[in-house]
């Protein structure tokens, strides 16, 4: 094989390898994005729950503490 053919084959192999790495990176990013979205939804839910708990605690505190005269 000529040098030109070898060089072209090496470039094609490098492109194919780069394309495969890009696909793997995109797949990892998609997985990470899914995990982030799941965690974000859990945080939103926890935030709502804790807000409700805080409101109940505030109401109880107002009922228990003496009123200013």
PALUM-698170 format. One record per residue: x, y, z of N, C-alpha, C in turn; residue in one letter. Coordinates in steps of 0.1 Angstrom, whole numbers, padded with zeros to 4 digits, always signed. Atoms other than C-alpha are relative to their C-alpha. Layout:
// PALUM-698170
XYZXYZXYZA;...
***
This chain:
// PALUM-698170
+0008-0012+0000+0000+0000+0000+0009+0012+0000X;-0008-0013+0001+0012+0035-0007-0002+0008+0013X;+0001-0009-0012+0018+0061+0020-0013+0007+0000X;+0012-0007+0001-0012+0080+0008-0012-0009+0005X;+0011+0010-0004-0035+0049+0013+0001-0002+0015X;-0002+0002-0014-0020+0043+0047-0004+0012+0008X;+0004-0012-0007-0025+0079+0058-0015+0002+0000X;+0015-0001+0001-0061+0079+0045-0006-0010+0010X;+0006+0010-0009-0068+0047+0064+0002+0004+0014X;-0003-0005-0014-0052+0061+0096-0010+0011+0003X;+0010-0011-0003-0074+0092+0093-0014-0005+0001X;+0013+0006-0001-0105+0072+0087-0002-0007+0013X;+0000+0007-0013-0097+0051+0117-0001+0010+0012X;+0000-0010-0010-0091+0082+0138-0014+0007+0001X;+0014-0006+0000-0125+0097+0127-0010-0010+0006X;+0009+0010-0006-0143+0064+0135+0001+0000+0015X;-0002+0001-0014-0127+0063+0169-0005+0013+0007X;+0005-0013-0005-0135+0100+0175-0015+0000+0001X;+0014+0000+0000-0171+0094+0165-0006-0009+0011X;+0004+0009-0011-0174+0064+0189+0001+0007+0013X;-0002-0007-0013-0160+0085+0217-0011+0010+0002X;+0011-0010+0000-0185+0112+0209-0013-0006+0004X;+0012+0007-0003-0213+0088+0210-0001-0005+0015X;-0001+0004-0014-0201+0074+0244-0002+0012+0009X;+0001-0012-0008-0198+0109+0258-0014+0005+0000X;+0014-0005+0001-0233+0119+0246-0009-0010+0009X;+0008+0010-0008-0247+0087+0262+0002+0003+0015X;-0002-0003-0014-0230+0095+0295-0006+0013+0004X;+0007-0013-0003-0243+0131+0294-0015-0002+0001X;+0014+0003-0001-0278+0118+0287-0004-0007+0013X;+0003+0007-0013-0276+0095+0317+0002+0010+0012X;-0002-0010-0011-0262+0123+0339-0012+0010+0000X;+0012-0009+0001-0290+0146+0327-0012-0006+0006X;+0011+0007-0006-0316+0120+0336+0001-0001+0015X;-0002+0000-0015-0301+0116+0371-0002+0014+0006X;+0002-0014-0005-0300+0154+0376-0015+0003+0000X;+0014-0003+0000-0336+0157+0366-0008-0008+0011X;+0006+0008-0011-0346+0129+0390+0003+0006+0013X;-0004-0006-0012-0327+0145+0418-0007+0014+0002X;+0007-0013-0001-0342+0179+0410-0014-0002+0004X;+0014+0003-0003-0377+0165+0412-0001-0004+0015X;+0000+0004-0014-0369+0149+0446+0003+0012+0009X;-0002-0012-0007-0355+0182+0458-0012+0009+0001X;+0012-0008+0000-0386+0200+0448-0011-0006+0009X;+0010+0007-0009-0408+0174+0466+0004+0002+0014X;-0005-0002-0014-0386+0176+0497-0002+0014+0005X;+0001-0014-0003-0387+0214+0496-0015+0003+0003X;+0014-0002-0003-0425+0214+0495-0004-0006+0013X;+0003+0007-0013-0427+0189+0523+0005+0008+0012X;-0006-0007-0011-0403+0208+0545-0007+0014+0002X;+0007-0013-0002-0421+0241+0538-0013-0002+0007X;+0013+0003-0007-0454+0225+0549+0003-0003+0015X;-0004+0003-0014-0436+0211+0581+0003+0013+0007X;-0004-0013-0007-0422+0246+0588-0012+0008+0003X;+0012-0008-0003-0456+0262+0585-0008-0006+0012X;+0006+0007-0011-0471+0236+0609+0007+0004+0013X;-0009-0004-0012-0442+0243+0633-0003+0014+0004X;+0002-0014-0003-0448+0280+0631-0013+0002+0006X;+0013-0001-0006-0485+0276+0638+0000-0005+0014X;-0001+0005-0013-0478+0254+0668+0007+0009+0010X;-0008-0009-0008-0452+0278+0681-0008+0012+0004X;+0009-0012-0003-0477+0307+0679-0010-0004+0010X;+0010+0005-0010-0502+0286+0699+0006-0002+0014X;-0007+0004-0013-0477+0276+0726+0006+0012+0007X;-0008-0011-0006-0457+0308+0731-0010+0010+0006X;+0009-0010-0005-0473+0335+0753-0001+0012-0010X;+0003-0012+0009-0489+0364+0734+0006+0012+0007X;-0005-0013-0005-0473+0398+0738-0012+0008+0005X;+0011-0008-0006-0494+0421+0760+0001+0014-0002X;
***
